[in-house]
Amino acid sequence: MSRDVPKKQFCYKHPQISTLISCNKCGVNICTKCMVSSVIGMRCENCVQAKRHHLLQIKPFTYIIVGIFSIFMAIIMGFIWGILANIYAFLFDIILPIVAGFIGRESISIIVKRKRSMGLVMMGVSIILIAFLIKVIIFGVFPSGWLPFIAMAIGSYLVIDKLKN
């Protein structure tokens, strides 16, 4: 009883790596280092670069605008957070990071016309982190317990969920 054993195939870019994966567009063999997951399957880097989705095409100038906006918003949120945390720290330590994440993600999404990238995620999450640092360093209001950090994680998740590619 003999079975047909598939012939060993090797990645087109890494000839030392055997693989059973091939690009679903052009058919070349690709290893796990070279494969790019797309909506309709695995593709090689050449086929992915040939046609990038319009939601992933962001110009460098747009990153500059979003970066300036993120810093500006982080400063404003940090001062609001610092002032309100002196009034009732526990409540605002929970609410403001989530609000900052939501406002940050929606604002950035509008600025970039609903485009997505990991760079935008980093800028959105930095709003929460910089605001937190302003609250702690300038206003001297330290978090009370773990809830503020959980709220910061929730705010960061809101950003990541909307802006990741």
C-alpha angles and dihedrals in degrees: 000000000000128000126205106251112202115245113252112263126197134208115265091228099035107039091182093062118080117213144173094202122100134182109266091217108043099013100231117147113257133186125218090266093057102038120102118199113231133177091265100039143288120334137181120250092253094058092045093051091048092066118016117183113259091236089063097049108097124166120228091241089059090056089053092051092047091047093053091045091049093052092047092048093045091054092049093046091046092054092045090048092047094049096044093043089063089058099049111349100184096055097043093043087063101038104040100057090052092046090047090052093049096045091043095051095046093046094048091046090054093046093053094040095247095308120146139212141143089251089061090048090055092050092048094049090046088063090064095043096047091046089052092050091049090051092050101038103036100031098030093225108146122197117265107223130322100306095087090055091048089050089050089052090051091049090049091049090054089055095045094047093054103037107034118108 
